[in-house]
Amino acid sequence: MALAEAGVGGRLLLWPRIVLFGDSITEFSFQEHGWGAFLAERLVRKCDVVNRGLSGYNTRWAKVILPRLISKNSGAESTVAVTIFFGANDSALKDLNPKQHVPLEEYTANLKSMVQYLKSIDITEDRIILITPPPLQESAWEKECLAKGDKLNRRNATTGQYAQACVQVARDCGTDVLDLWTLMQKNQDFSAYLSDGLHLSAKGNSFLAAQIWKHLENKVSALPFLLPYWREVDHLHPEASLL
């Protein structure tokens, strides 16, 4: 009963949140040394980092799912930022991977549609960050494909076309963009950033974490530390400090 009374008397605490929306590179981001885990640790007691990564998904499917993840009545108001990180699956070669492949023009339209949806529920463009797919290390990914009895089903040059399209969508829509495909290839041997030619290694996760933080730092800098430090709590009358 006392807990119920406290719940009625106290103001409900709503943590701000950052939503990470993407494919497997997002889904795996909460693994040890993952870029999502880095953000969650850095923002603890200030902001929740919500992982909405869906392994294997492309923008065609993501566009359908997004309104079920964030709506005006469920989370939009407290959302500090949303990352949209697709393209690694969309850019799969049509003849070898037709299920995941999305044509370049449709990929562009799908990204724009997702941005417009977020804006329609009052998540403004300055809170949206598009992330391009990382570069593809073809020889390493080919080994993965051959081990499953498949042919190499992606090409780095093709992935680059999708990355360029993502950058253009960000320009057209006025959002932030992290051009991972270009940044990772500034170091000519980018293979160390990838664990299997497609997904991020520990080094790649660290690189992405550092880059995405540059885009998030200003958005989260004013967020307060939630609930008082334990030494500041009135231990004789905790309600005075905590409600």
N, C-alpha and C positions, 0 to 999 in steps of 0.2 A: 504493500500500500504506500509506504514511504517513497519508493522509487516512482510509483505512478504519480504521486503528488509532485515530486521533484520535476518529473517530465512535463507536467502541466504548468508548473510555476516558472520553469526555466525556458529560455528561448532555444528552439531547435538549432543545433549547430550544423551548418551546411558548409562542408569543405569545398572550396573552389576546385576545379578539375581541368586537367589537360587530357584530351582524348587522342590516343594514337590509333589511327584507322589505316589499315593496310593489309598486305598479304603476309606470307610466312616470315619475311624479314622483320615485320612488326610483331607477329605472334611470338617469334623466338627472342624478342628483345628483352624479356624479363628473365632469361637464363643468366647464369653466372657471367659477370662482366658484360652483360647486354646493355645496349644504349638506353632502353626503356628503364631498366633497373637503375642505371646511373641517374636518370632524371628523377625517379621515385625517391632515391636516397637523398639527392640534393634538395628536394622540395618537401621532405617529410615535415609535418606540422605546419605546412603552409598551403599545400595543394596536393590533391590526389592525382596520380598519373594512372589513367585507365587504359588498359590494353584491349583494343578491339581489332587485333590482327587475326586474319582468317587465311590460313595456309592454302595456297593454290588458287585463291580468288583473283578475279580480274575486275576491271571497272564496270563491265556489263552487269556483273552480279552485285558489286559494291553499291552501285547506284540504287538498286532495289532495296538493299539492306539498310542504307544510311538512315532513312526516316524512322526505322524501327530502333535505332540506337540513340538518336538524339532528336527530341521534339521540343516544341515551344513550351510544353507543359512538363517536360521531363529532362531537366539538365541544361537547357540552352542558356538560361540566365547565369548559372554558375560556371559556365565553360570559359576558361581563360584562353585556351587555344585548342585548335584541332589540326593534327597533321594528316595529310592525305598522301599515302605512299604506295602507289601502284604503278605497274608498267613492266615489271619483270616477267609476269605471266602473259599480259596482253601482247607483248612483243615476241612471244613464241612463234615459230614459223608455222604458217597456216597448214601446209601440206603434211608436216610431221607432228603437229600438235594442235589439231583443229578445235579441241574442246576448250583450251585456255586462250587461244589466239583471239584477239580483237583487232579489227582493222584500224589503221592509224587515225583515220578521220573519225571513226566512232570513239576511239580512245579519247581524242581531243574533246569531242562533244560530251562524253560521259564525265570527264573532269569538270568541264564548265557547268554541267547540270548539277553536280555535287556542290560546287561552290555556290551556285545560285540558290540551291535548296538551303544551305547553311545561312546565307544572307537573308532568305525569306523568313527564317525563325530568329532573326536579330543577332546572329553571330557574324559580326562585321568582317570585312575582308582583311583588316589588320590583325585579326585573330586566327587567320587561316594560313597554314604553311603547306605548300605543295613540295613533295620530295620526289626527285626523279629516280628511276631505277639506277642501281650502281652499274658499273661496267661489267661485262661478262668475260671471264677468262676461259676462252673456248677449249683449250686443250684439257684443262681440269674438268670442265663440265662434260666434255665428250666422254671422258672416262666414266663419269657417273651414268651417263646415258647408255654406254656400251655394257656396263655391268647389269643393266636392266633389260638388255636385249634391244635397245633403241638406238637410233642414229642421233647425231648432234642436232638438237631441236631448237637451238637459239643461236644467234649471231650477234657479236658485239656491235657491228655497224648498224644492224636493225634496232637493237636496244637504244643506240645513240639517237636514232630518228624519233623514238618515243620520248627520250629525255628532252630533246629539243622542242618537241610538241608541248611537253609539260611546262617548260620554261615559258613558251609563248602564251599558254593559257594563263599563267600567273601574271604575265605582263598585261594581257587583255582584261583580266578580272581584277587587277590591282592587289593581288595577294603576295605574300612572301613566297620565295621559292629557294630550295636548297638543291643546287645542281650537282648531285652526288656523282653522276656519270663523268662530268668534266673535272671536278675537283680531285677525284681519286686517280685520274689519269695524268694529273700534273706530275705525279711521281711515275716515271715511265714503267717501272715494274710494279704494277698495282696488284699482283697476284697475292701478296701478303695480306691484303685487305679481305680476301675471300677464303672461305673454308673448303669449298668444293667447286669454285669457279662461278657460283651464283649467289650463295648465301654468305653472310659476313663472318669473318674470323674474329677472334678477340681484338686484334689490331683494327679491323674494320669497324667493329662496334665502338671502340674507343674513338676512332676518327669521326664517326657519325655523331657520337655523343658530344664531342667538342664543337662540331659544326652546328648542330641543332641548338646547342646552348646559346650560341651567338644570336640566334633568332628569337629565343625565348627569354633571354635575360631581362630585356626591357619590359616584357609583358608581365613578368612575375616579380620584378624588383620591389614593387610597392605592396606586395602581399604581406600581411602581418603574420607574426608567429601566433599560431592558434592555441589558446588557453595558456595561462601563466606558467612560467618556469616553476618547477616544484618548490624551490626555496622561497618563492614569492607567495605561495598559498598560505592563507591564514589557517594554521593547523587546528586552532580552537574553534573557528567558525568557517569551515571550508566553503559553505554555501555563499558566503560573502565574496569569495574570490572566483568561484566556479559557475555561478548562475547569473 
